[in-house]
Every structure is written in C-alpha cells, then in structure tokens.
C-alpha cells in the first residue's frame, strides 16, 4: 500500500491552518521509508518555496569517537547513540524562536559523520517535517520530545519486509550476502524491533507492505 500523499498533506495543512509553524514527526523503523516519505511530502507540500523543510533525526548521531569511548560503536543507530539533548534543544528552538534562523545538522553517510549547521530553517519555513526512528519512543529520555510535535505519522511495515530491505541496503553498500545479513540482523533489526514494540501512539498510522 502506497501512502496517500493527498490525505497526509491535507492533515498537515489542517494543523497549519493559522499559518504558524508546526512540527510533524514522521516515524518508523530503519528501512521503513521515512526519508522517502518525508521527501515526497516535502515536494507535495510545495517544497522550500511553500515553506516546508525536513529535519532528519540522523543529524544528531553521536560522533564515532564518542561512541567508541562509550563502547557503543557497534550499536550505532540504537537509541543511546543519539544526542537527544541536542535534538530536544533544536526542536524547542524551532518552536519557540520562529522569527530567527535555526541551523540543524545533517548526517553525511559517505563520511559516517554529522555535519553541524548544515541546513538553515528560516522564519518563512512553517511546516517542519522531522523524520526519525525514535521520535515517539515510549521510554525516557525520548518521551521528552512527544509534546513538541503538532502531528505525528507512523509508518508500519511488517518485520520480515524490513529484514529484507535492511539486508538489501547493506548489499547496496557492496557487502556479500553473509556479511550483509549479519550487519542487518545484529544491529539494524534489533533497532527496528525497538521501534516496532516501543513506539507510542501516533496521530496517523500508515501501513505499507511493499
């Protein structure tokens, strides 16, 4: 089932009826299609010229040096490997300082690091699509984020499809079948299960099976 962009855009615009700024959480497990949906919604809403912007949670990955010091490098992508304090401060700034530019980091997958202040959210940006795995996670400290969102959308994908997608993702990075399967099942799939079983209530649930 393909997400109904018209329906989602209508729900977002309804929350933005007064013309102020809204923050929309787009949540799902790894490989659920969050980034793709965020990009499609961004363009469906009119893109930058219409005041839409995307803020990916991945920009708040801890640096590898911090993860290595904490013994978490092999778990990169798990909830404890993100700077949730920095994410909360940025989302709060987006809500509370709408008349100022707010700069957000972006994760560079080619370098495996976050680039600080890589995207500018300006006062003309009124619809902020915040996409990430754990934005609605029903465990501390992630629960601190829930009240910051005006609308939340959750992508529900069967676990077996996620498993296949995660393996294919690593194959696409040049790994053979065995190491791709190991990488997907040793870290990515447990993270996906954390999202599936630990996500709180979302306003809109989108089911996809392909």
Buried (B, 14 or more C-beta within 10 A) or exposed (E): EEBEBEEBBEBBEEBBEEEEBBBBBBBBBBBBBBBEBBBBBBEBBEEEEBBBBBBBBBBBBBEBEEBEEEEBBEBBBBBEBBBBEBBBEBBBBBBEEBEEEBEBBBBEEEEEBBEEEEBEBBEEBBBBBBBBBBBBBEEEEBEBBBEBBBBBBBBBBEEEBBBEBBBEBBBEEEBEEEEBBEBBEEBBBEBBEBBBEBBBEBBBEBEBEE
